[in-house]
C-alpha cells in the first residue's frame, strides 16, 4: 500500500497467525487483508484476496491503525429507540391481557389497528399497525386468536360423530 501506512507493531506473519486463531471470521478476513498488504501486495490485490474492495480495506486499515485488532470488530449501534417507553409498553400489555369490553368499546377482540388507536389516544404516539405487531412480537405476545366456535355447537354430538362406525375417518390411523 503506497498511499496509506499500516502500523508495523505486528508483522504479516503474526497477523496471519492471529487470523488463523480468530473465532470471528469477519475479523480473520480483515486481518488477512492487512497481512497481505503488509507483505507487499497492492491494495487492490490484498482486498480481493480477502473478499472485499479497495475502499473497504482502506477503512479497516484506518481502524487497525487507530485501535489495533480491537478496531477490526464490527461495532453495531444501539439502533432506533422504541417509540413507546417500557412503562407504556407494560401498560399496553395490561390493556391487551385485560381484554376489551364489547359493551363499552363495541369490540370483541383487539386488532392491530385498534391497538394503534389506543396508543394514539392513551400515549399520544402515532404507530402504524404493523409497528404495533412487531412490538408485540418483540414483547413475546402473539397475534393468534382463539378459533371461533358456532353458538349451536354440541360437543356431545361431535364426539359421537367421531366415534361413529359410519365415519370413514374414525377407523383411520390419522383420526
C-alpha positions as CSV (number, residue, x, y, z in Angstrom):
1,X,0.0,0.0,0.0
2,X,1.6,3.2,-1.1
3,X,-1.0,5.8,-0.1
4,X,-1.8,4.6,3.5
5,X,0.7,3.5,6.0
6,X,0.0,0.4,8.2
7,X,1.3,0.3,11.7
8,X,4.2,-2.1,12.0
9,X,3.9,-3.4,15.6
10,X,2.9,-6.8,14.2
11,X,4.4,-8.4,11.1
12,X,2.4,-10.0,8.3
13,X,3.3,-13.5,9.6
14,X,2.0,-12.6,13.1
15,X,-1.3,-11.2,11.6
16,X,-1.8,-14.4,9.7
17,X,-1.4,-16.5,12.8
18,X,-3.8,-14.2,14.7
19,X,-6.3,-14.6,11.8
20,X,-6.0,-18.4,11.9
21,X,-6.7,-18.4,15.7
22,X,-9.5,-15.8,15.4
23,X,-13.0,-17.1,16.1
24,X,-14.8,-14.3,14.3
25,X,-14.5,-15.0,10.5
26,X,-15.1,-11.3,9.6
27,X,-12.2,-10.2,11.8
28,X,-10.0,-13.0,10.4
29,X,-10.7,-11.9,6.9
30,X,-9.8,-8.3,7.7
31,X,-6.5,-9.5,9.4
32,X,-5.6,-11.5,6.3
33,X,-6.2,-8.5,4.1
34,X,-4.0,-6.3,6.2
35,X,-1.4,-9.0,6.3
36,X,-1.5,-9.3,2.5
37,X,-1.0,-5.6,2.2
38,X,1.9,-5.6,4.7
39,X,3.6,-8.4,2.8
40,X,3.8,-6.3,-0.4
41,X,0.6,-7.0,-2.3
42,X,-1.1,-4.0,-3.9
43,X,-4.2,-2.6,-2.1
44,X,-6.5,-4.0,-4.8
45,X,-4.9,-7.5,-4.8
46,X,-4.9,-7.7,-1.0
47,X,-8.5,-6.6,-0.8
48,X,-9.7,-9.0,-3.5
49,X,-7.8,-11.9,-1.9
50,X,-9.8,-11.3,1.3
51,X,-13.1,-10.8,-0.5
52,X,-13.5,-7.0,-0.1
53,X,-12.9,-4.0,-2.2
54,X,-10.1,-1.5,-2.0
55,X,-12.0,1.2,-0.2
56,X,-13.2,-1.3,2.5
57,X,-9.6,-2.4,3.1
58,X,-8.6,1.3,3.4
59,X,-11.3,1.8,6.1
60,X,-10.2,-1.3,8.0
61,X,-6.5,-0.2,7.9
62,X,-7.5,3.2,9.4
63,X,-9.4,1.4,12.2
64,X,-6.5,-1.0,12.7
65,X,-4.0,1.9,12.9
66,X,-6.2,3.7,15.5
67,X,-7.3,0.8,17.6
68,X,-5.3,-2.3,16.8
69,X,-7.0,-5.7,16.3
70,X,-10.0,-4.5,18.5
71,X,-10.7,-1.9,15.8
72,X,-11.5,-4.7,13.3
73,X,-14.5,-6.0,15.3
74,X,-17.9,-4.8,14.0
75,X,-19.4,-2.1,16.2
76,X,-23.1,-2.1,15.9
77,X,-25.1,0.8,17.2
78,X,-28.0,0.7,19.6
79,X,-30.5,1.2,16.8
80,X,-33.5,3.4,16.9
81,X,-35.1,3.8,20.4
82,X,-38.5,2.3,20.8
83,X,-41.5,4.6,20.3
84,X,-43.2,3.5,23.5
85,X,-41.3,3.6,26.7
86,X,-41.0,0.4,28.7
87,X,-43.7,1.7,31.1
88,X,-46.0,2.4,28.2
89,X,-45.3,-1.0,26.7
90,X,-46.2,-2.6,30.1
91,X,-49.5,-0.6,30.1
92,X,-50.3,-1.7,26.6
93,X,-49.7,-5.4,27.6
94,X,-52.0,-4.9,30.6
95,X,-54.7,-3.5,28.3
96,X,-54.4,-6.4,25.9
97,X,-54.4,-9.0,28.7
98,X,-57.4,-7.4,30.3
99,X,-59.3,-7.8,27.0
100,X,-61.8,-5.5,25.6
101,X,-65.4,-5.0,26.9
102,X,-67.8,-5.3,24.0
103,X,-70.4,-3.3,25.8
104,X,-68.1,-0.3,26.3
105,X,-65.8,-0.4,23.2
106,X,-68.1,-2.3,20.8
107,X,-65.1,-4.6,20.0
108,X,-65.0,-8.3,20.6
109,X,-61.2,-8.5,20.2
110,X,-58.4,-6.0,19.6
111,X,-57.0,-5.8,16.2
112,X,-53.6,-4.1,15.4
113,X,-55.5,-1.1,14.1
114,X,-57.4,-0.9,17.4
115,X,-54.2,-1.1,19.4
116,X,-52.6,1.6,17.2
117,X,-55.6,3.9,18.0
118,X,-55.2,3.1,21.8
119,X,-51.5,4.1,21.6
120,X,-52.5,7.4,19.9
121,X,-55.3,8.1,22.4
122,X,-53.6,7.0,25.6
123,X,-49.9,7.8,24.9
124,X,-50.2,10.4,22.2
125,X,-47.9,8.5,19.9
126,X,-48.8,7.5,16.3
127,X,-47.9,4.0,15.4
128,X,-48.6,2.0,12.2
129,X,-50.5,-1.2,12.9
130,X,-47.5,-3.2,11.6
131,X,-45.2,-1.5,14.0
132,X,-47.6,-2.5,16.8
133,X,-47.4,-6.1,15.6
134,X,-43.6,-6.0,15.5
135,X,-43.5,-4.5,19.0
136,X,-45.9,-7.2,20.4
137,X,-43.9,-10.0,18.8
138,X,-40.7,-8.5,20.4
139,X,-42.5,-8.4,23.8
140,X,-43.5,-12.1,23.5
141,X,-47.1,-11.6,22.6
142,X,-48.9,-13.5,19.8
143,X,-51.4,-12.2,17.3
144,X,-53.3,-15.5,17.4
145,X,-56.9,-15.5,18.4
146,X,-59.0,-18.4,19.6
147,X,-60.7,-20.3,16.9
148,X,-64.4,-19.2,16.6
149,X,-67.0,-21.7,17.7
150,X,-70.5,-21.9,16.4
151,X,-73.0,-21.0,19.2
152,X,-75.2,-24.0,18.3
153,X,-72.3,-26.5,18.5
154,X,-73.0,-29.6,20.6
155,X,-69.8,-31.2,21.9
156,X,-71.6,-34.5,22.7
157,X,-72.8,-34.8,19.1
158,X,-69.3,-34.0,17.7
159,X,-67.8,-36.7,20.0
160,X,-70.4,-39.3,18.9
161,X,-69.8,-38.5,15.3
162,X,-66.0,-39.0,15.7
163,X,-66.6,-42.5,17.2
164,X,-69.3,-43.4,14.6
165,X,-68.6,-46.6,12.6
166,X,-70.1,-44.9,9.6
167,X,-67.4,-42.2,9.7
168,X,-64.6,-43.4,7.5
169,X,-62.0,-41.3,9.3
170,X,-62.9,-42.9,12.7
171,X,-61.1,-46.1,11.9
172,X,-58.2,-44.3,10.1
173,X,-54.7,-44.1,11.5
174,X,-54.8,-40.3,11.1
175,X,-58.1,-39.7,13.0
